[in-house]
Amino acid sequence: MTKFTIASVTGSIGKKEKFDIQITKNGSVSDVRTFGLQNYSPDYAGSLASGSLTVGEWVKSIFQRLYPSYSCNVLAGDGIVASADDTLRSVRSTYEAA
């Protein structure tokens, strides 16, 4: 199985989900050169996760299922960390406004 860097995975997530993330481990932002992650390939149909999911739900049910050793911060269009209660729809809209 091919392994990828954190930079590659964050780029794949940004393209598919239409928002940016910072991958973290043990509470610290991970070095983007870290190698060994599987490619981002969630098992849901469609081009992106449902906009009605909250950030917290997406992190727990999609991101951490694929990358159990890591967590992440979902970023709004201005680079600020989105709240766990924000919907993905509202986060994506900050990129349209930017």
C-alpha positions in Angstrom: 0.0 0.0 0.0 1.4 3.4 -1.0 1.9 5.8 1.9 1.7 9.6 1.8 3.0 12.7 3.6 0.8 14.8 5.8 1.2 17.6 3.2 -0.2 15.3 0.5 -3.1 14.1 2.7 -4.1 17.7 3.7 -4.0 18.6 0.1 -6.3 15.7 -0.9 -8.7 16.6 1.9 -8.8 20.2 0.8 -9.6 19.3 -2.8 -12.3 16.8 -1.9 -13.9 18.5 1.1 -13.5 22.1 0.1 -11.8 23.2 3.3 -8.3 23.1 4.8 -7.1 21.3 7.9 -4.1 21.0 10.2 -3.2 17.5 11.2 -2.3 17.2 14.8 -0.8 14.5 17.1 -0.8 14.7 20.9 -2.1 18.2 20.6 0.7 19.6 18.4 0.5 20.5 14.7 2.3 17.7 12.8 5.3 18.3 10.5 3.9 18.3 7.0 6.9 16.2 5.9 5.8 13.3 8.1 5.4 10.2 6.0 3.4 7.1 6.3 -0.3 8.0 6.1 -2.8 6.3 3.8 -4.4 8.3 1.1 -7.6 10.2 1.9 -10.4 7.9 0.6 -13.5 8.0 2.7 -16.1 5.4 2.0 -19.1 7.7 1.5 -20.7 8.3 -1.9 -20.5 11.7 -3.5 -17.9 14.3 -4.0 -17.7 15.6 -0.4 -19.1 15.0 3.1 -22.5 16.2 3.9 -22.7 19.9 4.7 -25.0 19.2 7.6 -22.3 17.4 9.5 -20.6 19.4 12.2 -16.8 19.8 12.3 -16.7 17.6 15.4 -18.8 14.9 13.7 -16.6 15.0 10.6 -13.4 14.8 12.7 -14.6 11.8 14.7 -16.6 9.8 12.2 -14.5 10.4 9.1 -11.0 11.8 9.8 -10.2 9.8 13.0 -11.6 6.6 11.5 -9.1 6.9 8.7 -6.2 8.2 10.8 -6.8 6.9 14.4 -3.3 8.1 15.6 -4.0 11.7 14.6 -6.6 14.4 15.1 -7.0 17.7 13.1 -8.2 21.2 13.2 -10.6 22.2 10.5 -9.8 25.7 9.2 -12.2 28.4 8.1 -11.3 30.4 5.0 -9.4 33.0 7.0 -7.2 30.3 8.6 -8.9 30.4 12.0 -9.7 27.0 13.6 -13.5 26.3 13.1 -15.6 25.4 16.2 -16.5 21.7 16.6 -20.2 22.9 16.5 -19.9 24.7 13.1 -21.4 22.8 10.2 -19.3 21.9 7.2 -21.6 24.0 5.1 -20.8 27.1 7.1 -17.1 26.3 7.0 -17.1 25.8 3.2 -19.0 29.1 2.8 -16.1 31.0 4.4 -13.9 29.9 1.5 -16.4 31.2 -1.0 -16.4 34.6 0.7 -12.6 34.8 0.9 
